[in-house]
Amino acid sequence: MQTLRVEGLTKTYGEKTLFEDLNFIINEHDRIGLIGTNGSGKTTLLNALTEVDPADKGALIKPNDYRIGYLMQQPKLDDKKTIMEAIYDGAGPVFKTIRHYEEVLTAYSANPTDEKLQARFDEAERLMTKEDAWNVESEVSTILTQLHIKDMDQKVATLSGGQRKRVGLAQVLIQAPDLLILDEPTNHLDFDSIAWLEEYLASYKGALLVVTHDRYFLDQVATKIMELSFGKLYEYTGNYEAFVSQKAERVEREITAEHKQQQLYKKELAWMRTGAKARTTKQQARINRFNELKDNLNTLQVDADVDINLGQQRLGKKVLEVKDGSLTLGDHKIIQDFNLLIQAGQRIGITGVNGAGKSSFLNALAGDLPLDSGQVIQGETVKMAYYRQQTEDIPDDKRVINYLNEVGQSVVNKDGERISTTSLLEQFLFPRFMHGTLIRKLSGGEKRRLYLLKLLMEQPNVLLLDEPTNDLDIGTLTVLEDYLDKFNGTVITVSHDRYFLDKVADRLLIFEGAAKIDHYRGRFTDYLAQTNEKQSQAQKKKAKTAPTKAPSANQSKVKTKLTYAEQMEYDQLEGQIDKLESKKAQLEAEMGQVPGTDYGRLGELQGQIDQLDEEILSKMDRWDELSQYVD
């Protein structure tokens, strides 16, 4: 069984110990979801496991042939290469095998009579077969198509952040490693791509370790949850739903145990105050236990609740209205003669395929992007806050407390009480020692949480949220959902997170592309269920009306073009054949000069010629086979 054993893993970042003395095992078929608050060290732990950034202490014990595939939050891809080239540039063994084959093929084509090169070429072909590398290009194309990447020749430099993430996902999935590590794989994925990924991972043969905020995704793929909290790792059996109840039970047990410790401490403290002295061994042991008890008292750390209790300004009935709006960006129509009335208290979720213009539409509602025609009318009482996908530029040398003080040193909550920025930061899981921390020392998720807090401090009555789940931890998302449930204003959210949409939206705009927008009232999962049912019925109807005659051989799906490796091989074949025939001609000329009585030499030359004939015939057959697929 292929396993990864982790012993004593410790990592410190600056003055903060992210985790200490972690010990766990990842078995061959484990399906693990790793969760924790922003800044707890999840990504740092993944980097340590993959040795991208090794831990300060500890050991990773694994077989020599153990392979790990790692999808980082921001995959590292060469901007100068095409999508397919960038994928083949990956560090996985299968890509190394393909690159080695291409190198050997080039060298062998230049000198086909070199016996050493012939042996290297044979070995390269054997490795290609062993790694099943001949089919890699078609498999990559299939995965990219499922992830809505169609132009394989597009340069990486032209890709959006979401497209880069999907290319990185395809690169790591095709490697089929022993341990597949995915850091926020569902970010920027459409809901149909997420559903495909869930199905793909369900049949994955190796182990899986995934960091994600998508709670439905965790419920579908995880059979074990690891929680990184205050430098310790807690393990729970089951999916996310099981984790919620198990964690509550764990925290309750620990609080009860802490309370018992405090009661025992009070009792032992009273005994010590009577003037206890170590007259006997028994008394000395009790004094030692008291000192140990004192040292371990009040060490329990549990995640605090993020309490968002902020006031807001009154909002009139009319919030936003789009009248006969049209917007086109480049060749993409976003909306066409579109009308929408948004009123106070509404909860609108915007979702759909990537590239359909959801964020652009949100920008138009915010007044950041003018329409080509039509109007966006904003109500007089609207005070809007816009949580964008990209956090506003924050100077790295600015301190956390100063960033919030730009809004004000205090705000008023719903009860009319004034709350200082210091208190707000503590409520938002920024302990007092972090208030003077430089922004550059925060994790990406901590920066997003700070950015959200600053927006809410402005006490808006209309919230625009663009993919808020991409960088916030599950704990913060849960409290944000509760806050939005009590929020008296209007909420408009762009998201692909099914769980989040179910919690915060009761009206949906589904962008299908080319200015086609579907309206739906109800929960997002209900919409998906209805859509899937309609598709299923349509397929059944099509199957009933389809001819029963079995398709002929020429009607079945056939190969239409060369793979990348095949194209490389085809380009070399003519040169290889020419060199083999030239070599044969040299041998025939030499054979004509050998005396007829030198049967040994004649037989040796004839054997070489026969071997060349076989190679030439084989190469010509291969050239003929590939040439029919050349454009």
C-alpha positions as CSV (number, residue, x, y, z in Angstrom):
1,M,0.0,0.0,0.0
2,Q,1.3,3.5,-1.0
3,T,1.2,5.7,2.1
4,L,2.7,9.0,3.2
5,R,3.6,9.2,6.8
6,V,4.1,12.7,8.4
7,E,6.1,12.9,11.6
8,G,6.8,16.0,13.8
9,L,6.1,18.5,11.1
10,T,6.6,22.1,12.3
11,K,6.6,25.4,10.5
12,T,7.1,29.0,11.8
13,Y,6.4,32.1,9.8
14,G,8.0,35.2,11.5
15,E,6.8,35.2,15.1
16,K,3.9,32.9,14.4
17,T,4.0,29.2,14.7
18,L,1.6,27.9,12.0
19,F,1.7,24.3,13.1
20,E,3.8,22.3,15.5
21,D,4.7,18.6,15.8
22,L,2.0,17.3,13.3
23,N,1.7,13.6,13.0
24,F,-0.6,11.8,10.5
25,I,-0.8,9.2,7.7
26,I,-2.4,9.5,4.3
27,N,-3.3,6.1,3.1
28,E,-3.7,5.0,-0.5
29,H,-7.5,5.6,-1.0
30,D,-8.0,8.4,1.5
31,R,-10.3,11.3,0.6
32,I,-9.3,14.1,2.9
33,G,-10.7,17.6,3.2
34,L,-8.3,20.1,4.9
35,I,-10.1,23.0,6.5
36,G,-9.2,25.9,8.9
37,T,-9.5,29.6,9.2
38,N,-7.6,32.0,6.9
39,G,-4.1,32.3,8.1
40,S,-4.1,29.0,10.0
41,G,-1.5,27.6,7.6
42,K,-3.4,25.3,5.2
43,T,-1.5,26.3,2.1
44,T,1.8,26.3,4.1
45,L,1.1,22.7,5.1
46,L,0.4,21.7,1.5
47,N,3.7,23.4,0.4
48,A,5.5,21.5,3.2
49,L,4.0,18.1,2.1
50,T,5.1,18.8,-1.6
51,E,8.4,20.3,-0.4
52,V,7.7,23.5,-2.4
53,D,8.5,25.2,0.9
54,P,9.8,22.5,3.3
55,A,8.9,22.5,7.0
56,D,11.4,23.7,9.6
57,K,11.3,20.4,11.3
58,G,9.8,16.9,10.8
59,A,9.9,14.1,8.3
60,L,8.0,12.9,5.3
61,I,8.3,9.1,5.1
62,K,7.2,7.7,1.7
63,P,8.3,5.1,-0.9
64,N,10.9,6.2,-3.4
65,D,8.5,6.0,-6.3
66,Y,5.7,7.9,-4.4
67,R,4.3,10.6,-6.6
68,I,2.5,13.8,-5.5
69,G,0.6,16.1,-7.9
70,Y,-0.1,19.6,-6.6
71,L,-2.6,22.2,-7.9
72,M,-1.6,25.5,-6.3
73,Q,-4.0,28.4,-5.8
74,Q,-2.1,30.2,-8.6
75,P,-0.5,27.6,-10.9
76,K,2.9,28.5,-12.3
77,L,2.7,28.4,-16.1
78,D,5.0,29.8,-18.8
79,D,3.3,32.8,-20.3
80,K,5.2,32.4,-23.6
81,K,3.8,28.9,-24.3
82,T,0.5,27.7,-25.6
83,I,-1.9,26.0,-23.3
84,M,-0.9,22.5,-24.6
85,E,2.8,23.3,-24.4
86,A,2.4,24.7,-20.9
87,I,0.7,21.5,-19.8
88,Y,3.4,19.3,-21.4
89,D,5.9,21.5,-19.5
90,G,4.7,20.1,-16.2
91,A,7.0,18.4,-13.7
92,G,5.0,15.1,-13.6
93,P,6.7,11.8,-14.7
94,V,4.4,11.4,-17.7
95,F,5.5,14.8,-19.1
96,K,9.1,14.0,-18.4
97,T,8.7,10.8,-20.4
98,I,7.1,12.6,-23.3
99,R,9.8,15.3,-23.4
100,H,12.5,12.5,-23.2
101,Y,10.9,10.6,-26.1
102,E,10.9,13.8,-28.2
103,E,14.6,14.5,-27.5
104,V,15.6,10.9,-28.3
105,L,13.4,10.9,-31.4
106,T,15.1,14.0,-32.7
107,A,18.6,12.6,-32.1
108,Y,17.7,9.2,-33.5
109,S,16.2,10.8,-36.7
110,A,19.4,12.7,-37.2
111,N,21.5,9.5,-37.0
112,P,19.3,6.3,-37.5
113,T,22.3,3.9,-37.8
114,D,23.7,4.7,-34.4
115,E,23.1,1.6,-32.3
116,K,23.3,3.4,-29.0
117,L,20.6,5.9,-30.2
118,Q,18.5,2.9,-31.5
119,A,18.6,1.4,-28.0
120,R,17.7,4.7,-26.4
121,F,14.8,5.1,-28.8
122,D,13.5,1.6,-28.1
123,E,13.7,2.4,-24.3
124,A,12.0,5.7,-24.8
125,E,9.1,4.0,-26.7
126,R,8.9,1.4,-23.9
127,L,8.5,4.1,-21.3
128,M,5.9,5.9,-23.4
129,T,3.9,2.7,-23.4
130,K,4.5,2.0,-19.7
131,E,3.3,5.5,-18.8
132,D,0.4,5.3,-21.3
133,A,1.8,8.6,-22.6
134,W,0.6,8.0,-26.2
135,N,-2.9,9.0,-25.2
136,V,-2.0,12.0,-23.0
137,E,-2.9,14.7,-25.5
138,S,-6.4,13.3,-26.2
139,E,-6.9,12.9,-22.4
140,V,-5.7,16.5,-21.8
141,S,-8.1,17.7,-24.5
142,T,-11.0,15.9,-22.9
143,I,-10.3,17.4,-19.5
144,L,-9.8,20.9,-20.9
145,T,-13.1,20.6,-22.8
146,Q,-14.9,19.6,-19.6
147,L,-13.4,22.7,-18.0
148,H,-14.5,24.9,-20.9
149,I,-11.0,25.5,-22.4
150,K,-11.3,24.9,-26.1
151,D,-8.5,26.7,-27.9
152,M,-5.4,24.6,-27.1
153,D,-3.2,26.9,-29.1
154,Q,-4.0,30.0,-27.1
155,K,-1.1,31.6,-25.3
156,V,-1.0,31.4,-21.5
157,A,-0.3,35.1,-21.3
158,T,-3.8,35.8,-22.7
159,L,-5.6,33.7,-20.1
160,S,-7.6,35.0,-17.2
161,G,-6.8,34.0,-13.7
162,G,-9.7,31.5,-13.8
163,Q,-8.5,30.0,-17.1
164,R,-5.0,29.6,-15.8
165,K,-6.4,27.7,-12.8
166,R,-8.3,25.3,-15.1
167,V,-5.2,24.7,-17.2
168,G,-3.3,24.0,-14.0
169,L,-6.0,21.6,-12.9
170,A,-5.8,19.7,-16.2
171,Q,-2.1,19.4,-15.9
172,V,-2.2,17.9,-12.4
173,L,-5.2,15.6,-13.1
174,I,-3.5,13.9,-16.1
175,Q,-0.5,12.9,-14.0
176,A,-2.6,10.5,-11.9
177,P,-0.2,10.7,-9.0
178,D,-0.3,8.6,-5.8
179,L,-1.4,11.6,-3.9
180,L,-3.4,14.4,-5.6
181,I,-3.3,17.7,-3.6
182,L,-5.8,20.4,-4.7
183,D,-5.8,23.9,-3.2
184,E,-9.2,25.5,-3.9
185,P,-9.9,23.6,-7.1
186,T,-13.5,24.9,-7.5
187,N,-12.5,28.5,-7.7
188,H,-13.5,30.0,-11.1
189,L,-15.3,26.7,-12.1
190,D,-18.8,26.7,-13.5
191,F,-21.3,24.5,-11.7
192,D,-21.3,21.9,-14.5
193,S,-17.4,21.7,-14.3
194,I,-17.6,21.3,-10.6
195,A,-20.1,18.4,-11.0
196,W,-17.8,16.8,-13.6
197,L,-14.8,17.2,-11.2
198,E,-16.8,15.5,-8.4
199,E,-17.5,12.6,-10.7
200,Y,-13.9,12.4,-11.9
201,L,-12.5,12.4,-8.3
202,A,-15.1,9.7,-7.2
203,S,-13.3,7.2,-9.5
204,Y,-9.8,8.4,-8.8
205,K,-7.5,5.6,-7.8
206,G,-5.0,7.4,-5.6
207,A,-5.3,9.5,-2.4
208,L,-6.9,12.9,-2.4
209,L,-6.1,15.9,-0.2
210,V,-8.2,19.0,-1.0
211,V,-8.5,22.5,0.5
212,T,-11.8,24.1,-0.4
213,H,-14.5,26.5,0.9
214,D,-17.1,24.6,-1.2
215,R,-19.1,22.7,1.4
216,Y,-21.2,20.8,-1.1
217,F,-18.0,19.7,-2.8
218,L,-16.6,18.5,0.5
219,D,-19.8,16.6,1.2
220,Q,-19.4,14.8,-2.2
221,V,-15.7,14.0,-2.2
222,A,-14.4,13.8,1.4
223,T,-14.6,10.8,3.7
224,K,-12.3,12.4,6.2
225,I,-11.8,16.0,7.5
226,M,-8.6,17.3,8.9
227,E,-8.9,20.7,10.7
228,L,-5.9,22.8,11.2
229,S,-6.6,25.0,14.3
230,F,-4.1,26.9,16.4
231,G,-1.2,24.9,15.2
232,K,-2.8,21.5,15.9
233,L,-4.4,19.0,13.5
234,Y,-7.7,17.4,14.4
235,E,-9.1,14.4,12.4
236,Y,-12.8,13.6,11.9
237,T,-14.4,10.7,10.1
238,G,-16.9,11.5,7.4
239,N,-17.7,14.5,5.2
240,Y,-18.2,18.1,6.0
241,E,-21.7,17.6,7.4
242,A,-20.4,15.0,9.8
243,F,-17.5,17.2,10.7
244,V,-19.8,20.1,11.9
245,S,-21.4,17.9,14.6
246,Q,-18.2,16.1,15.6
247,K,-16.3,19.3,16.0
248,A,-19.1,20.8,18.2
249,E,-18.8,17.6,20.4
250,R,-15.0,17.9,20.6
251,V,-15.1,21.6,21.6
252,E,-17.8,20.9,24.2
253,R,-15.7,18.1,25.7
254,E,-12.6,20.3,25.8
255,I,-14.5,23.1,27.5
256,T,-15.9,20.7,30.1
257,A,-12.4,19.3,30.7
258,E,-11.0,22.8,31.0
259,H,-13.7,23.7,33.5
260,K,-12.9,20.6,35.6
261,Q,-9.2,21.6,35.5
262,Q,-10.1,25.1,36.8
263,Q,-12.1,23.6,39.6
264,L,-9.3,21.3,40.6
265,Y,-6.8,24.1,40.4
266,K,-8.9,26.2,42.9
267,K,-9.0,23.2,45.2
268,E,-5.3,22.6,45.0
269,L,-4.6,26.3,45.3
270,A,-6.5,26.4,48.6
271,W,-4.4,23.5,49.9
272,M,-1.1,25.2,48.8
273,R,-2.2,28.4,50.7
274,T,-2.4,26.4,53.9
275,G,1.3,26.4,53.8
276,A,1.9,22.9,52.4
277,K,5.5,21.9,52.5
278,A,7.2,18.9,51.0
279,R,7.7,17.0,54.2
280,T,6.9,13.7,52.6
281,T,7.3,12.2,49.1
282,K,3.5,12.2,48.8
283,Q,3.2,15.9,49.6
284,Q,6.0,16.7,47.1
285,A,4.2,14.8,44.4
286,R,1.1,16.8,45.1
287,I,3.0,20.0,44.9
288,N,4.5,18.9,41.6
289,R,1.0,18.1,40.2
290,F,-0.2,21.5,41.3
291,N,2.7,23.3,39.4
292,E,1.9,21.2,36.3
293,L,-1.8,22.0,36.6
294,K,-1.0,25.7,36.9
295,D,1.2,25.6,33.8
296,N,-1.5,23.9,31.7
297,L,-4.4,26.1,32.9
298,N,-6.3,28.3,30.4
299,T,-4.4,26.8,27.4
300,L,-7.6,25.8,25.6
301,Q,-8.0,27.6,22.3
302,V,-11.2,27.4,20.2
303,D,-12.2,29.3,17.1
304,A,-14.2,32.4,18.1
305,D,-17.4,33.3,16.4
306,V,-17.1,36.2,13.8
307,D,-19.8,38.6,15.0
308,I,-20.9,41.1,12.4
309,N,-23.2,43.4,14.3
310,L,-23.0,46.7,12.4
311,G,-25.7,49.3,11.7
312,Q,-26.8,50.4,8.3
313,Q,-28.6,53.4,6.7
314,R,-32.3,53.3,5.8
315,L,-33.1,52.1,2.3
316,G,-36.0,53.3,0.2
317,K,-38.2,50.9,-1.8
318,K,-36.4,51.5,-5.2
319,V,-32.8,50.4,-5.3
320,L,-31.7,49.8,-8.8
321,E,-33.3,49.6,-12.2
322,V,-32.0,48.6,-15.6
323,K,-34.0,50.1,-18.5
324,D,-33.5,48.7,-22.0
325,G,-29.8,48.0,-21.2
326,S,-27.4,46.7,-23.8
327,L,-23.7,46.0,-23.2
328,T,-21.1,44.4,-25.5
329,L,-17.5,43.8,-24.6
330,G,-15.3,42.9,-27.6
331,D,-17.2,40.2,-29.4
332,H,-19.2,39.2,-26.3
333,K,-22.8,40.4,-25.8
334,I,-23.5,40.7,-22.1
335,I,-27.0,42.1,-22.1
336,Q,-29.3,43.1,-24.9
337,D,-32.4,45.3,-24.3
338,F,-32.4,44.0,-20.8
339,N,-34.8,45.2,-18.1
340,L,-34.6,44.6,-14.3
341,L,-36.1,46.2,-11.3
342,I,-34.3,45.6,-8.0
343,Q,-36.1,46.5,-4.8
344,A,-35.2,46.8,-1.1
345,G,-34.6,43.6,0.7
346,Q,-34.2,41.4,-2.4
347,R,-31.6,38.6,-2.5
348,I,-30.4,38.1,-6.0
349,G,-27.9,35.5,-7.0
350,I,-26.1,35.8,-10.4
351,T,-24.5,32.6,-11.8
352,G,-23.9,30.9,-15.1
353,V,-21.1,30.0,-17.5
354,N,-17.6,31.6,-17.3
355,G,-17.1,34.4,-19.7
356,A,-20.8,35.3,-20.0
357,G,-20.3,38.7,-18.4
358,K,-21.5,38.3,-14.8
359,S,-18.8,40.4,-13.2
360,S,-19.2,43.0,-16.1
361,F,-22.9,43.2,-15.3
362,L,-22.1,43.8,-11.6
363,N,-19.7,46.5,-12.6
364,A,-22.5,48.1,-14.7
365,L,-24.9,48.0,-11.7
366,A,-22.1,49.6,-9.6
367,G,-21.7,52.4,-12.1
368,D,-18.2,51.4,-13.0
369,L,-19.0,50.3,-16.5
370,P,-21.2,52.4,-18.8
371,L,-23.8,50.7,-20.9
372,D,-23.7,50.9,-24.7
373,S,-27.4,51.9,-24.5
374,G,-30.1,52.1,-21.9
375,Q,-29.9,53.2,-18.3
376,V,-29.0,52.0,-14.8
377,I,-31.0,54.1,-12.4
378,Q,-29.9,54.1,-8.7
379,G,-32.3,55.0,-5.8
380,E,-31.7,58.1,-3.8
381,T,-31.1,56.4,-0.5
382,V,-28.7,53.8,-1.8
383,K,-25.3,53.5,-0.1
384,M,-23.5,50.7,-1.9
385,A,-20.5,48.6,-1.0
386,Y,-18.9,46.5,-3.7
387,Y,-16.8,43.4,-2.6
388,R,-14.8,42.8,-5.8
389,Q,-13.0,39.7,-6.9
390,Q,-9.7,41.6,-6.7
391,T,-9.0,43.2,-3.4
392,E,-8.3,46.9,-3.7
393,D,-4.6,47.9,-3.7
394,I,-3.4,48.0,-0.1
395,P,0.2,49.3,0.6
396,D,2.2,46.4,1.9
397,D,3.8,48.7,4.5
398,K,0.5,49.8,6.0
399,R,-0.6,48.3,9.3
400,V,-3.9,46.5,9.9
401,I,-5.3,49.0,12.3
402,N,-4.4,52.0,10.1
403,Y,-6.1,50.5,7.1
404,L,-9.4,50.4,9.0
405,N,-8.9,53.8,10.6
406,E,-9.2,55.3,7.1
407,V,-13.0,54.6,7.4
408,G,-13.2,55.7,11.0
409,Q,-11.8,54.8,14.5
410,S,-15.3,53.5,15.5
411,V,-18.7,52.6,14.1
412,V,-22.2,52.2,15.5
413,N,-23.8,48.8,15.7
414,K,-27.5,47.9,15.4
415,D,-28.1,48.6,19.0
416,G,-26.7,52.2,18.7
417,E,-23.5,51.3,20.6
418,R,-20.2,52.6,19.4
419,I,-17.6,49.9,18.6
420,S,-13.9,50.7,18.2
421,T,-11.9,49.4,15.3
422,T,-9.8,47.4,17.8
423,S,-13.0,45.6,19.0
424,L,-14.1,45.0,15.4
425,L,-10.8,43.5,14.5
426,E,-11.0,41.1,17.5
427,Q,-14.5,40.1,16.4
428,F,-13.2,39.4,13.0
429,L,-10.6,37.0,14.3
430,F,-7.7,39.4,14.3
431,P,-6.2,39.1,17.8
432,R,-4.8,42.3,19.4
433,F,-1.2,41.3,18.7
434,M,-2.0,41.4,15.0
435,H,-3.4,44.9,14.9
436,G,0.0,46.5,14.3
437,T,1.0,43.8,11.8
438,L,2.1,45.0,8.4
439,I,-0.4,44.1,5.6
440,R,2.2,42.2,3.7
441,K,2.5,39.6,6.5
442,L,-1.2,38.6,6.2
443,S,-2.3,35.5,4.2
444,G,-4.4,36.0,1.1
445,G,-7.5,35.0,3.0
446,E,-6.7,37.3,5.9
447,K,-6.4,40.2,3.5
448,R,-9.8,39.4,2.0
449,R,-11.4,39.2,5.5
450,L,-9.9,42.6,6.3
451,Y,-11.1,44.0,3.0
452,L,-14.7,42.7,3.8
453,L,-14.6,44.3,7.3
454,K,-13.6,47.7,5.9
455,L,-16.5,47.6,3.4
456,L,-19.0,46.7,6.2
457,M,-17.7,49.4,8.4
458,E,-19.0,51.9,5.8
459,Q,-22.5,50.6,6.9
460,P,-24.0,50.1,3.4
461,N,-27.6,49.2,2.7
462,V,-26.8,47.6,-0.7
463,L,-24.1,44.9,-1.0
464,L,-22.6,43.8,-4.3
465,L,-20.6,40.6,-3.8
466,D,-18.4,39.2,-6.6
467,E,-17.4,35.6,-5.9
468,P,-17.1,36.2,-2.1
469,T,-16.4,32.5,-1.4
470,N,-13.2,32.3,-3.4
471,D,-10.9,33.4,-0.6
472,L,-12.9,33.4,2.6
473,D,-12.6,30.5,5.0
474,I,-15.7,28.4,5.8
475,G,-16.1,29.9,9.3
476,T,-16.2,33.5,8.0
477,L,-18.6,32.4,5.2
478,T,-20.9,30.9,7.7
479,V,-21.1,34.1,9.7
480,L,-21.4,36.2,6.6
481,E,-24.4,34.1,5.6
482,D,-25.9,34.6,9.0
483,Y,-25.2,38.4,8.7
484,L,-26.8,38.6,5.2
485,D,-29.9,36.7,6.5
486,K,-30.4,39.5,9.1
487,F,-29.3,42.3,6.7
488,N,-32.2,44.7,6.1
489,G,-30.8,45.9,2.8
490,T,-30.4,44.4,-0.7
491,V,-27.8,41.8,-1.6
492,I,-26.7,41.0,-5.2
493,T,-24.2,38.1,-5.4
494,V,-22.1,36.7,-8.3
495,S,-21.1,33.1,-7.3
496,H,-20.6,29.5,-8.4
497,D,-20.8,28.3,-4.8
498,R,-24.0,26.2,-4.6
499,Y,-24.1,26.1,-0.8
500,F,-23.6,29.9,-0.5
501,L,-26.2,30.7,-3.2
502,D,-28.7,28.4,-1.4
503,K,-28.2,30.3,1.8
504,V,-28.2,33.9,0.5
505,A,-30.3,34.1,-2.7
506,D,-34.0,33.4,-3.4
507,R,-34.0,34.9,-6.9
508,L,-31.5,33.9,-9.7
509,L,-30.2,35.4,-12.9
510,I,-28.4,32.6,-14.9
511,F,-26.1,34.0,-17.5
512,E,-25.9,31.5,-20.4
513,G,-23.8,33.6,-22.8
514,A,-24.6,35.8,-25.8
515,A,-26.9,38.0,-23.7
516,K,-29.2,35.0,-22.9
517,I,-30.3,35.3,-19.2
518,D,-32.6,32.9,-17.5
519,H,-34.7,34.0,-14.5
520,Y,-35.6,31.7,-11.6
521,R,-37.2,32.2,-8.3
522,G,-36.1,29.7,-5.6
523,R,-33.0,27.9,-4.4
524,F,-30.1,27.3,-6.7
525,T,-30.0,23.5,-6.1
526,D,-33.7,23.4,-7.0
527,Y,-32.9,25.1,-10.3
528,L,-30.1,22.6,-11.0
529,A,-32.4,19.7,-10.2
530,Q,-35.0,21.0,-12.6
531,T,-32.4,21.7,-15.3
532,N,-31.0,18.2,-15.0
533,E,-34.5,16.7,-15.1
534,K,-35.3,18.6,-18.3
535,Q,-32.0,17.5,-19.9
536,S,-32.7,13.9,-18.9
537,Q,-36.2,14.0,-20.4
538,A,-34.8,15.5,-23.6
539,Q,-32.2,12.8,-23.9
540,K,-34.9,10.1,-23.4
541,K,-37.1,11.7,-26.0
542,K,-34.2,11.9,-28.4
543,A,-33.4,8.3,-27.8
544,K,-37.0,7.2,-28.5
545,T,-37.1,9.1,-31.8
546,A,-33.6,8.1,-32.9
547,P,-33.4,5.3,-35.6
548,T,-32.9,1.9,-34.1
549,K,-30.5,0.8,-36.9
550,A,-27.0,0.3,-35.6
551,P,-24.5,2.8,-37.0
552,S,-22.2,1.5,-39.6
553,A,-18.4,1.5,-39.1
554,N,-17.9,4.7,-41.1
555,Q,-20.5,6.4,-38.9
556,S,-18.7,5.7,-35.7
557,K,-16.4,8.3,-34.2
558,V,-13.0,8.2,-36.0
559,K,-9.6,9.7,-35.5
560,T,-9.4,13.1,-37.3
561,K,-6.0,14.5,-36.5
562,L,-2.6,13.7,-35.1
563,T,-1.7,14.1,-31.4
564,Y,1.2,16.3,-30.5
565,A,3.5,13.3,-30.1
566,E,2.3,11.8,-33.4
567,Q,2.9,15.1,-35.3
568,M,6.5,15.2,-33.9
569,E,7.0,11.6,-35.1
570,Y,5.5,12.2,-38.5
571,D,7.7,15.3,-39.1
572,Q,10.8,13.1,-38.6
573,L,9.8,10.0,-40.6
574,E,10.7,11.1,-44.1
575,G,14.2,12.1,-43.0
576,Q,14.6,8.8,-41.2
577,I,13.5,6.8,-44.3
578,D,15.9,8.8,-46.5
579,K,18.8,8.1,-44.2
580,L,18.0,4.4,-44.0
581,E,17.8,4.1,-47.8
582,S,21.1,6.0,-48.1
583,K,22.7,3.6,-45.7
584,K,21.3,0.6,-47.6
585,A,22.7,2.0,-50.9
586,Q,26.1,2.3,-49.2
587,L,26.0,-1.3,-48.0
588,E,24.9,-2.5,-51.5
589,A,27.8,-0.6,-53.1
590,E,30.2,-2.1,-50.6
591,M,28.7,-5.5,-51.2
592,G,29.5,-5.1,-55.0
593,Q,33.2,-4.7,-54.2
594,V,33.5,-7.8,-52.0
595,P,35.0,-10.8,-53.7
596,G,32.4,-13.5,-54.5
597,T,34.4,-16.0,-52.5
598,D,34.2,-14.0,-49.2
599,Y,30.9,-15.6,-48.1
600,G,31.3,-14.5,-44.5
601,R,31.5,-10.8,-45.4
602,L,28.8,-11.1,-48.0
603,G,26.5,-12.8,-45.5
604,E,27.2,-10.1,-42.9
605,L,26.4,-7.3,-45.3
606,Q,23.2,-9.0,-46.6
607,G,22.0,-9.4,-43.0
608,Q,22.5,-5.7,-42.4
609,I,20.6,-4.9,-45.7
610,D,17.7,-7.2,-44.7
611,Q,17.5,-5.5,-41.3
612,L,17.4,-2.1,-43.0
613,D,14.7,-3.3,-45.4
614,E,12.6,-4.2,-42.4
615,E,13.1,-0.8,-40.7
616,I,12.4,1.0,-44.0
617,L,9.2,-1.0,-44.5
618,S,8.1,-0.4,-40.9
619,K,8.8,3.4,-41.2
620,M,6.9,3.6,-44.5
621,D,3.9,1.8,-43.0
622,R,3.9,4.2,-40.1
623,W,4.3,7.2,-42.4
624,D,1.3,5.9,-44.5
625,E,-0.8,5.4,-41.4
626,L,-0.1,8.9,-40.0
627,S,-0.3,10.8,-43.3
628,Q,-4.0,10.3,-43.7
629,Y,-4.6,12.5,-40.6
630,V,-2.3,15.3,-41.7
631,D,-4.1,18.5,-42.6
